[in-house]
Amino acid sequence: MLTCCGNPTPLKLPTPTVRSKSNGHRTPLSIFLRSLRPRPSVSAPLRYSHPHLRSPKMSLTTGNLTELNDESDLNALSSPDGYLSICGFGSLLSERSARSTFPDLRNFRVGVLRGFRRVFAHVAPIFFERGIANQETGEVSSLSVEPCDGETLIVTVFEIGKSEVPAFIEREIEFRFLAVIPESLDGTPYSAPAVVCARYSDEEYLRIRCKGSKEIFFQNYGRYNVHKIWRDDILPCRVYLRHCVLAAKNLSEAAYENFLDHTFLADRKTTIRDYLASTGSGIMEEEPPEALKSRYGG
């Protein structure tokens, strides 16, 4: 179950004057899409509690959060000319990094995502494949976002073609896909939703993504001696953390400060700023392996 956090320090951005209200009822996707029209900025706190999924269909939760369970759900959010918006919050803060994954992306821009925080709280198999995970020290974590009252993130938003959606889902298979409404820096909501990769759960991953197959789980995780994905006792992969910090810094000073203060370790207490000033000191001075310098260079 996914729940909101409490009492974070909000980012100082232009304050919207209108607050949204939600009765929490589930709504069909068609109604959600019809609701996406220009309107005053939204900043209502999110109180998000995701029930166990009972069918493979899309499930609207509350506010602007809609869960996307399969390719058809993601494609339903695409524009008439066949493009889907993606919300970047870690490595995808870097346009160079985003284009290494999505060469044909368009309209790369900076935005704001309210009601979420970043957390290094799950194990990423790609770090084992690339030889940059450290199982001994627990430095194996990648980044996700999760709903959090009062938090605000500076993110990037860009568009990919529908033909790229299957590869996107496969690459980000351990995440919960949510449709969200980012805002421009002046607080104006975008007219179309974007997909963000949010915190999932081990139970849902095994039941839904792996179809209950332990063999599939083994191929994705077990062969790296990983038996639990979403954890609160792991640390960021050093190479990846450095890359994300540099990506934020290269994006803008505001994005850099936001990343340091609104990104947390798995304990949900330690900010990346505090981590880099203590236990994680030295990470920013370390160079990636030669073969990965381009990919993880910020």
Residue pairs with C-beta under 8 A, 6 or more apart in sequence:
1 49
1 50
1 51
1 52
1 201
2 48
2 49
2 50
2 146
2 147
2 176
2 198
2 199
2 201
3 48
3 49
3 147
4 45
4 46
4 47
4 48
4 115
4 147
4 148
4 149
5 117
5 146
5 147
5 148
5 149
5 151
5 268
6 149
7 149
7 150
8 117
8 148
8 149
8 150
8 151
8 262
9 261
10 150
10 151
10 152
11 151
11 152
11 153
11 154
11 258
11 261
11 262
13 112
13 152
13 185
13 187
14 185
14 186
14 187
15 43
15 187
16 40
16 41
16 42
16 43
16 187
17 40
17 41
18 39
18 40
18 41
18 42
18 43
19 42
19 43
19 44
20 42
20 43
20 44
20 63
20 64
21 44
22 44
22 62
22 63
24 61
24 62
26 59
26 60
26 61
27 60
28 60
29 58
29 60
29 66
29 73
29 76
32 60
32 66
32 179
33 76
33 77
36 181
36 191
36 192
36 193
37 191
38 188
38 189
38 191
39 189
41 183
41 187
41 188
41 189
42 63
42 64
42 114
42 181
42 183
42 189
43 114
44 63
44 115
45 115
45 149
45 150
46 62
46 63
46 65
46 115
46 147
46 148
46 149
47 62
47 149
48 61
48 62
48 63
48 65
48 147
49 61
50 59
50 61
50 67
50 176
51 59
52 204
53 59
53 67
53 69
53 204
53 208
56 69
56 70
56 208
57 69
58 66
58 67
58 68
58 69
58 73
58 76
59 66
59 67
59 69
60 66
60 67
61 67
63 115
64 179
64 180
64 181
64 193
65 147
65 178
65 179
65 180
66 178
66 179
66 193
67 73
67 176
67 177
67 178
67 179
68 74
68 77
68 177
68 178
68 179
68 195
69 177
69 208
70 169
71 165
71 166
71 169
73 177
74 84
74 165
74 168
74 169
74 177
74 195
75 84
75 162
75 165
77 84
77 85
77 179
77 192
77 193
77 195
78 84
78 162
79 159
79 192
82 161
82 162
82 163
83 106
83 159
83 160
83 161
83 162
84 159
84 160
84 161
84 162
84 165
84 195
85 157
85 158
85 159
85 190
85 192
85 193
85 194
85 195
86 92
86 102
86 105
86 157
86 158
86 159
86 160
86 168
86 194
86 195
87 111
87 113
87 155
87 156
87 157
87 180
87 182
87 194
87 195
87 196
88 98
88 155
88 156
88 157
88 158
89 113
89 116
89 118
89 143
89 145
89 153
89 155
89 156
89 196
90 118
90 142
90 143
90 240
90 244
90 247
91 97
91 98
91 143
91 240
91 243
91 244
91 247
92 98
92 101
92 156
92 158
92 247
93 155
93 156
93 244
93 247
93 248
93 250
93 251
93 255
93 259
94 243
94 246
94 247
94 250
94 251
94 298
95 108
95 156
95 158
96 297
97 243
97 247
97 295
97 298
98 105
98 108
98 156
98 158
99 105
100 294
100 295
101 171
102 158
102 160
102 164
104 160
104 161
104 164
105 158
105 159
105 160
106 158
106 159
107 157
107 158
107 159
108 156
108 157
108 158
109 156
109 157
109 158
110 154
110 155
110 156
110 157
110 185
110 251
110 252
110 255
111 154
111 155
111 156
111 157
111 182
111 183
111 184
111 185
111 190
111 194
112 152
112 153
112 154
112 155
112 182
112 183
112 184
112 185
112 187
113 145
113 152
113 153
113 155
113 180
113 182
113 183
113 196
114 151
114 152
114 153
114 183
115 147
115 148
115 149
115 150
115 151
115 152
116 145
116 146
116 147
116 148
116 151
116 153
116 180
116 196
116 198
117 145
117 146
117 148
117 151
117 153
117 262
117 263
117 264
118 143
118 144
118 145
118 153
118 259
118 262
118 263
118 264
119 143
119 144
119 145
119 146
119 199
119 263
119 264
119 265
119 266
119 268
120 141
120 142
120 143
120 234
120 235
120 236
120 241
120 263
120 264
120 265
120 266
121 141
121 144
121 146
121 199
121 230
121 231
121 232
121 234
121 266
122 141
122 142
122 144
122 174
122 199
122 200
122 229
122 230
122 231
122 234
123 133
123 140
123 141
123 142
123 221
123 226
123 228
123 229
123 231
123 234
124 133
124 140
124 141
124 142
124 174
124 237
124 240
125 220
125 221
125 224
125 226
126 142
127 133
127 140
127 142
127 237
127 239
127 240
128 140
128 224
128 226
130 292
131 289
132 237
132 238
132 239
132 240
132 288
132 289
132 292
132 296
133 139
133 140
133 224
133 237
134 140
134 237
134 238
135 225
137 235
138 233
138 234
138 235
139 234
139 235
139 236
139 237
139 238
140 226
140 234
140 235
140 237
141 231
141 234
141 235
141 236
141 237
141 266
142 236
142 237
142 240
143 236
143 240
143 244
143 263
144 175
144 197
144 198
144 199
144 200
145 153
145 196
145 197
145 198
145 199
146 198
146 199
147 198
151 262
152 258
152 262
153 258
153 262
154 248
154 251
154 252
154 254
154 255
154 258
154 259
155 182
155 196
156 251
157 182
157 190
157 194
160 168
169 177
172 197
173 209
173 220
174 200
174 205
174 209
174 220
174 229
175 197
175 198
175 199
175 200
176 197
176 198
176 199
176 200
176 204
177 195
177 196
177 197
177 198
178 195
178 196
178 198
179 193
179 194
179 195
180 193
180 194
180 195
180 196
181 189
181 190
181 193
181 194
182 189
182 190
182 194
183 189
183 190
184 190
199 230
200 229
200 230
201 230
202 228
202 229
202 230
205 217
205 229
206 212
206 214
206 217
209 216
210 216
210 217
210 220
214 222
221 227
221 229
231 266
232 266
232 267
232 268
233 266
234 266
235 265
235 266
235 279
235 280
236 265
236 272
236 275
236 280
238 280
238 283
238 286
239 286
239 288
239 289
239 292
239 296
240 296
241 272
241 280
241 283
242 283
242 284
242 286
242 288
242 296
242 298
243 288
243 295
243 296
243 297
243 298
244 259
244 263
245 256
245 259
245 260
245 272
245 276
245 284
245 298
246 284
246 297
246 298
247 298
248 255
248 256
248 258
248 259
248 260
249 255
249 256
249 298
250 298
259 272
260 271
260 272
260 273
260 276
261 271
261 272
261 273
262 271
263 271
263 272
264 270
264 271
264 272
265 272
265 275
272 280
276 283
276 284
287 293
288 295
288 296
288 297
